[in-house]
Amino acid sequence: MATWNSRGLRGSTLEEFINLTNEKYAEHGLALIQKVPTPITPVKIDKDTRHITLAYFDQKSTVDYIGAVQGIPVCFDAKECHTDTFPLQNIHPHQIAFMGRFERQQGISFLVLFYSHRNAFYYMRYALLMEFWSRAEAGGRKSFRYEELDPDYFITSKGGVLVPYLDVMQKDLEQRNAVDNRTGF
């Protein structure tokens, strides 16, 4: 059973940056993206402050964020990494399954990775995530290295937007359309 306080504040900086980005996108009518709450059951509550100090997760969550960008359904998860190697065990099979089902419904799924030691944000396309996932399932590396990432999908802060993932999402869409046009789908 996973407990809430065992996770500390992992990912909280990245999620706060994304939340602020999503607020900017909503203010400008570019996107409506919501943080998906993870249901918890409190185990310990501090009687003085009435704050939850220990809890467990009720169920497996799907992804961190879901919404729409200019009519396109979007879902993504935010992951923080403190080294150049990202272990795939940080992504759960039920998340991969959800993202795959989302993609089959013509949605866009991706990860936003934050390499905190490099102060670098990365948009990981679903197709690349599945390459790494399939490699691991076939007995290969159970992680991927920073050097394996496509340099075109790094996210650069600009114009007061901390994690402008829409810019690289556009590249993802263009690449998908180019593949669809070549294959006739």
Buried (B, 14 or more C-beta within 10 A) or exposed (E): EEEBEEEEEEBEEBBEBBBBBBEBBBEEEBBBBEBEEBEBEEBEEEEEEEEBEBBEBEEEBBBBBBBBBEEEBBBBBBBBBEEBBBEBEBBBEEBBEBBBEBBEEEBBBBBBBBBBEBEBBBBBBBBBBBEBBEBBEEEEEBBBEBEBBBEEBBBEEEEEBBBBBBEBBEBBEEBBEEEEEEEEE
